[in-house]
Amino acid sequence: MRETSTQGARTQGARTQRARIQEPRTQRARIHEPRMQRARIQEPRTQRARIQVPHTQRARTEGSRTKGPRTRGLLALTATVIIWSSTFVLIKAVVEETGPFTLTFLRFLVALAALAPLARRHGFRWRMVTQREFLRFGLTGTALYYGLQNLGLMYTSAASAAMIQAGIPAVTALLSWRLLKERLPIVRVAGIALSVAGVLLIAGFQPAQAAAQSLVGNALILGSVVSFAAWTVQGKKLAASVHPAVMSAGSIAAGLLYLLPVTVLEIAVTGPPRISALGWFAVLYLGLLSSALTIFLWNFALTVVDATLAAVYINLVPVLGLLFAALSGETVAVVQLAGGGLALLGVWLSEVAGVPPAAAWPSAAAGESGKSAPKDSRAASAPHH
């Protein structure tokens, strides 16, 4: 009996030891419990993934936000080009009653009054007007370019003047090659040759009813083109460091210094101009819209539109100028159309060569160059008319 009880006790002791040995399994289970908690904690990742599903909607929203400013930029470019293109016909209509230099002086007097407050915010000071750079800009970009253009429009048609302007990129490229030692690819040389041929074809065209006058007028317009190209070459370096509004105000103010004595002489010779309501409208239109408003439109467009695309719009100025001339009743000859086509084809070849044509269109006296970083700063420049 004693042996049986002893064996039972031993058996129970072994069971107790086994139970004690199995206890760590429970502890292990308790140790593994945090894994379940971690898994539960990790469940929200699935919810996060579910929240992140509408990426397409976000992309569509961002795309719509991008389309808005871009559309406004294209509208700004369109308005700018239309304004610039319409000036040839308007100047032609009023230049005889105002006088070419009086019209130029009054126009830029209005433009300076509109631009001076903006330019001052960006660092413009009146003492800058007498600096050598601005005196050069005022001479070539304001006084000579617009004075010769207005004088030329007294003797030639608005259509011819508009199409001759298409030669500005070619002349600028030649001056840049000669003075700045810029490289000219073969394709661009071909484009320049076509542009020059087209411009000469237009300039040499002489209507039977006004052969001599037309030739003189076209020669004056060509002189304005060369003057404007010289302005571009002079201003390439300064345009990278000076705000366009400052360049505009400085060039206009300096140009007025040159225009003042010439305007006084013109009035002394021809008498005080009797400016009609249309003439005053032209002065305000040219000063406020063509020389001031377009700065804001151009600079805004270049913040949301590529400079190369802006260059394409700029090249429409001669084409639309020809259209406005036709709508005003001018007769457009086949020779003029052919010459304009050659000039624009040359500009297109220049663009194929990798140099945006707008690089040859400076911001003139009203400085339509604008913010283009990271775009090509040269392509940010464009003329007004």
TISE-155573 format. One line per field, with one value per residue (C-alpha): z, y, x negated. Coordinates in Angstrom, 2 decimals. Layout:
N
zz [Z,...] $
yy [Y,...] $
xx [X,...] $
//
This chain:
385
zz [0.00,0.92,-2.45,-4.27,-2.47,-3.11,-6.82,-6.87,-5.19,-7.69,-10.56,-9.23,-8.74,-12.36,-13.50,-11.42,-13.00,-16.47,-15.62,-14.46,-17.62,-19.71,-17.88,-20.02,-23.03,-21.46,-20.79,-24.38,-25.50,-23.31,-24.79,-28.28,-27.44,-28.34,-31.86,-32.12,-30.74,-33.28,-36.02,-34.76,-34.68,-38.22,-39.46,-40.05,-42.83,-44.87,-44.09,-45.12,-48.37,-48.89,-48.28,-50.82,-53.60,-55.24,-56.78,-60.17,-58.76,-57.29,-60.63,-62.36,-59.81,-60.22,-63.99,-63.87,-61.65,-64.19,-67.16,-65.58,-65.45,-68.77,-70.46,-69.00,-70.20,-73.75,-73.62,-72.42,-75.34,-77.78,-76.47,-76.59,-80.18,-81.31,-79.68,-81.24,-84.66,-84.73,-84.17,-87.78,-89.11,-86.25,-86.67,-90.43,-89.83,-87.56,-88.25,-90.84,-88.51,-85.48,-87.11,-86.76,-83.93,-82.08,-82.05,-80.78,-78.05,-76.82,-76.91,-74.70,-72.40,-71.61,-71.34,-68.92,-66.68,-66.52,-66.03,-63.63,-60.42,-61.23,-62.26,-59.06,-57.01,-58.77,-58.24,-60.99,-60.16,-62.39,-62.20,-64.07,-67.23,-67.81,-67.54,-70.71,-71.13,-70.94,-73.20,-75.84,-75.30,-75.51,-78.79,-80.62,-78.96,-78.60,-80.58,-83.76,-83.96,-83.40,-85.00,-88.22,-88.14,-87.82,-90.46,-92.80,-92.37,-93.89,-97.21,-97.27,-96.46,-93.09,-94.79,-96.04,-92.67,-90.84,-93.11,-93.12,-89.32,-89.85,-90.72,-87.17,-86.09,-89.13,-88.74,-85.02,-85.68,-88.12,-85.65,-82.83,-85.02,-85.99,-82.65,-80.02,-81.93,-81.55,-83.49,-86.56,-87.47,-91.17,-90.85,-89.24,-91.95,-94.48,-92.43,-92.32,-96.07,-96.67,-94.25,-95.82,-99.30,-98.24,-96.61,-99.64,-101.88,-99.85,-99.54,-103.27,-104.16,-105.60,-106.40,-109.68,-108.06,-105.47,-106.56,-105.12,-101.86,-101.23,-101.73,-99.29,-96.74,-96.96,-96.58,-93.40,-92.03,-92.80,-90.87,-87.89,-88.11,-87.99,-85.06,-83.15,-83.83,-82.44,-79.32,-78.85,-79.10,-76.63,-74.13,-74.04,-71.07,-69.10,-69.60,-67.46,-64.37,-64.68,-64.23,-67.49,-65.97,-65.02,-68.51,-70.00,-67.91,-68.33,-72.10,-72.52,-70.36,-72.19,-75.53,-74.62,-74.09,-77.74,-79.00,-77.27,-79.46,-82.64,-81.68,-80.99,-84.39,-86.10,-84.53,-85.42,-89.08,-89.61,-86.95,-83.88,-84.73,-84.72,-83.18,-83.70,-81.36,-83.29,-82.86,-79.07,-79.00,-80.88,-78.39,-75.42,-77.14,-78.08,-74.72,-72.31,-74.16,-76.59,-74.37,-70.81,-70.51,-72.70,-70.20,-67.58,-70.08,-71.49,-68.09,-66.75,-69.83,-69.47,-65.93,-67.14,-70.83,-72.39,-73.99,-77.24,-77.48,-76.80,-79.69,-82.02,-80.97,-81.52,-85.08,-85.71,-85.33,-89.00,-90.22,-88.15,-89.05,-92.70,-91.89,-90.10,-93.08,-95.44,-93.18,-93.14,-96.92,-98.04,-101.14,-100.41,-103.46,-104.24,-104.07,-100.48,-99.54,-101.13,-99.37,-96.04,-96.53,-97.21,-94.14,-91.87,-93.39,-92.52,-88.93,-88.77,-89.98,-87.30,-84.72,-86.12,-85.58,-81.86,-81.27,-80.43,-82.87,-80.03,-78.92,-81.72,-80.61,-77.74,-75.20,-76.97,-75.11,-73.24,-72.21,-72.91,-71.74,-68.69,-66.09,-67.81,-65.38,-65.85,-69.44,-71.87,-70.81,-74.36,-75.55,-72.96,-74.91,-77.36,-79.07,-78.90,-81.77] $
yy [0.00,2.29,1.61,2.41,5.72,6.54,5.87,8.03,10.84,10.54,10.58,13.70,15.33,14.61,16.11,19.20,19.55,19.12,21.81,24.04,23.28,24.16,27.47,29.34,28.57,30.80,33.40,33.04,33.57,36.66,37.80,37.28,39.33,42.65,41.31,41.15,44.66,45.76,44.13,46.01,49.21,48.57,48.17,51.92,51.65,49.95,52.83,55.24,53.34,53.63,57.39,57.71,56.07,59.28,60.27,60.64,63.21,65.14,65.01,66.29,69.09,70.09,69.94,72.23,74.64,74.68,75.16,78.25,80.42,79.03,79.96,83.45,83.64,82.75,85.33,87.91,87.07,87.29,90.70,91.95,90.85,92.36,95.70,95.82,94.79,97.48,100.38,100.55,101.43,103.83,105.73,105.89,107.46,110.31,110.92,113.63,115.75,115.34,115.23,112.17,113.44,115.26,112.02,110.11,112.68,112.82,109.06,108.42,111.32,109.50,106.16,107.56,109.01,105.58,103.59,105.82,104.70,101.02,101.57,103.48,100.50,98.42,100.88,103.46,106.92,109.97,110.42,107.12,108.82,110.54,107.32,106.27,103.03,104.69,107.55,104.96,103.04,106.21,107.18,103.86,102.27,105.31,108.40,106.86,103.73,105.34,108.66,106.97,104.57,107.37,109.45,106.46,105.82,109.25,107.96,104.22,101.94,100.36,96.96,97.54,98.90,95.89,93.36,95.15,94.81,91.06,91.68,92.77,89.26,88.89,92.31,91.71,88.38,90.02,92.78,90.25,88.19,91.25,93.10,90.39,87.60,85.32,82.06,81.76,78.18,77.44,77.00,80.38,81.99,80.60,82.01,85.42,85.37,84.59,87.28,89.91,88.92,89.19,92.58,93.94,92.64,94.58,97.69,97.74,97.43,100.76,101.32,103.16,106.00,106.81,105.26,107.77,108.33,104.63,104.03,106.82,105.56,101.99,103.19,105.07,101.96,99.97,102.57,102.08,98.32,98.77,101.17,98.71,95.88,98.05,98.62,94.87,94.30,97.12,95.89,92.15,92.33,94.92,93.11,90.20,92.39,95.29,95.02,95.62,98.46,100.23,99.71,100.98,104.13,104.91,104.40,106.44,109.31,109.40,109.17,112.16,114.19,113.55,114.01,117.33,119.57,117.74,118.13,121.84,122.24,120.32,122.56,125.67,124.62,123.18,125.10,123.82,120.60,120.60,117.23,115.77,113.46,110.50,111.93,112.19,108.71,107.49,109.23,107.61,104.23,104.17,105.50,103.57,100.34,99.72,101.11,100.49,97.87,95.37,95.31,93.79,91.39,90.31,89.82,87.86,85.63,84.75,83.49,80.75,80.25,79.09,81.82,79.84,79.85,83.58,83.95,82.32,84.88,87.76,86.61,87.07,90.85,91.51,89.09,90.66,94.10,93.20,91.98,95.23,97.19,95.19,95.71,99.46,99.55,99.37,97.37,94.54,93.52,89.99,91.15,92.30,88.99,87.09,89.23,88.85,85.10,84.92,87.02,84.84,81.68,83.00,83.60,80.04,78.68,80.71,79.05,75.62,76.55,76.62,80.37,81.74,84.52,86.68,87.02,89.54,91.52,93.81,95.36,98.66,101.83,100.35,97.31,94.37,92.06,90.20,87.60,84.41,82.41,79.64,80.50,82.17,85.76,86.87,85.35,87.36,90.54,91.82,95.10,97.21,99.40] $
xx [0.00,-2.82,-4.45,-1.18,-0.76,-4.38,-3.96,-0.79,-2.63,-5.42,-2.91,-1.21,-4.61,-5.49,-2.17,-2.87,-6.30,-4.77,-2.24,-5.04,-6.94,-3.85,-3.31,-5.85,-3.63,-1.00,-3.61,-4.76,-1.19,-1.05,-4.32,-2.85,0.25,-1.41,-1.82,1.94,2.13,-0.48,1.56,4.62,2.62,1.48,5.03,5.47,2.86,5.55,7.85,5.10,4.71,8.46,8.24,5.42,7.41,8.72,5.33,7.01,9.40,6.48,4.67,7.80,8.12,4.48,4.86,7.88,5.97,3.12,5.43,6.97,3.80,2.58,5.83,5.62,2.01,3.02,5.79,3.26,0.96,3.85,4.91,1.32,0.79,4.10,3.26,-0.20,1.10,3.77,1.38,0.16,3.60,4.31,1.04,1.59,5.02,3.87,0.18,0.80,2.92,0.66,-2.74,-5.00,-7.20,-4.42,-2.42,-5.45,-6.12,-2.51,-2.19,-5.19,-4.38,-1.12,-2.93,-5.52,-2.82,-1.19,-4.42,-6.36,-4.54,-5.08,-8.69,-9.42,-8.25,-10.91,-13.76,-13.41,-14.79,-14.73,-18.49,-18.83,-17.55,-20.89,-22.88,-24.68,-22.73,-19.32,-20.39,-21.32,-18.10,-16.04,-17.68,-17.41,-14.37,-12.11,-13.10,-14.51,-12.37,-8.99,-9.88,-11.03,-8.09,-5.54,-7.31,-7.43,-3.70,-3.05,-4.41,-3.74,-0.83,-0.13,-0.29,-3.83,-4.94,-3.52,-5.21,-8.57,-8.52,-8.83,-12.46,-13.37,-14.50,-16.77,-18.39,-18.87,-20.54,-22.95,-23.84,-24.25,-26.58,-28.61,-28.73,-28.22,-29.99,-26.98,-27.03,-24.83,-23.80,-23.44,-19.69,-19.40,-21.51,-19.05,-16.18,-17.83,-18.35,-14.68,-13.53,-15.76,-14.60,-10.98,-11.47,-13.34,-10.57,-8.00,-10.18,-10.89,-7.21,-6.01,-2.33,-1.91,0.02,-2.65,-5.92,-8.40,-6.51,-6.14,-9.84,-10.76,-8.25,-9.50,-13.09,-12.13,-10.41,-13.56,-15.54,-13.24,-13.80,-17.58,-17.23,-15.08,-17.50,-20.30,-18.19,-17.91,-21.65,-22.31,-19.78,-20.50,-22.86,-20.91,-17.59,-18.82,-19.34,-16.89,-13.13,-11.23,-9.21,-12.45,-13.88,-10.64,-10.42,-14.11,-14.03,-10.87,-12.11,-15.44,-13.65,-11.49,-14.66,-15.56,-12.01,-11.34,-13.55,-12.49,-8.83,-9.29,-10.97,-8.17,-5.53,-7.53,-7.70,-4.22,-2.31,-0.45,1.40,5.18,5.81,9.26,11.12,9.71,6.22,6.56,8.03,4.95,2.64,4.40,4.67,0.99,-0.16,2.06,2.82,-0.03,-2.79,-1.56,1.20,-0.63,-3.52,-1.22,0.33,-3.03,-4.70,-1.73,-1.65,-5.33,-4.74,-2.37,-3.27,-6.54,-8.62,-8.79,-5.00,-5.01,-7.45,-4.93,-2.33,-4.76,-5.34,-1.62,-1.96,-2.92,-0.25,2.52,1.20,1.69,5.21,6.11,4.77,6.98,10.01,9.36,9.70,6.07,5.28,2.87,0.84,-0.26,-3.88,-3.34,-1.79,-4.68,-7.27,-5.52,-5.34,-9.08,-9.85,-7.72,-9.18,-12.61,-11.51,-10.20,-13.55,-15.28,-13.06,-13.95,-17.59,-16.88,-16.77,-13.32,-12.45,-11.17,-14.77,-15.07,-12.05,-13.13,-10.84,-11.22,-10.64,-7.75,-9.74,-7.49,-10.19,-9.19,-9.71,-10.68,-12.74,-13.39,-12.58,-14.94,-15.27,-15.95,-12.73,-10.94,-11.52,-8.98,-8.19,-5.12,-4.02] $
//
